[in-house]
Amino acid sequence: MNTEQFSEQMKQFVADWQKRLEEMQLQFTLGKMDAGDAFEGQKTHFRNMLETMKQNLDKGTDLAEEKAQELKTKLEELRVQLALGKADGMDAFEAQRLKIDHAMNEFYQTGRKNFDETYKRSLTMFDHNAEAFKTGMDIVKLQFTLAKMEAKEEMHEKQKEIGDKMLELNQQFKTIQQTAMENIDEVNKTLRENFERMKAVTEGWLKK
């Protein structure tokens, strides 16, 4: 992946994630999607990204066959975990999440070991998509938690509170889109900070 291709993929990633976050914020605030369906939506987005990465690996000719095969094996293991059936409750969600987290880390660590300079940008894109997916799972966990609350008034209050935080984060992603994307290092840093901010919000609420 050359610099121009990487820049275009970054622009597309930011635009796609901003749109997804906007949809999640609306659904979360209005309570229009159950947590299981929301989790399936997150898995579908991530599987689509992995399909593109698989195609890039299949086309690659500058990786040693042994290294390429190891990466493809780890990628397939992750795809298998993402293809598990719909989680019908918090316990099933947490079990799937643990397996997916492990498979993501396995692929990332294998990529760090095997990717040369040519493929490092692909690994960066994987990392951003993985962080976006983890953020989505944090939001899904909140949905499962809220669904168990018996006091509906309190539940709606919490939905609005967290929805407002998601809207704030969404505005920050819009700002990234509107500013120059030439400085990729700065964009990477800003993305990381935004994902960490959303993680802090969700973890903070779950500890209340």
Secondary structure, 3 states (H helix, E strand, C coil): CCHHHHHHHHHHHHHHHHHHHHHHHHHHHHCCCCHHHHHHHHHHHHHHHHHHHHHHHHHCCCCCHHHHHHHHHHHHHHHHHHCCCCCCCHHHHHHHHHHHHHHHHHHHHHHHHHCCHHHHHHHHHHHHHHHHHHHHHHHHHHHHHHHCCCCHHHHHHHHHHHHHHHHHHHHHHHHHHHCCCCCHHHHHHHHHHHHHHHHHHHHHHHCC
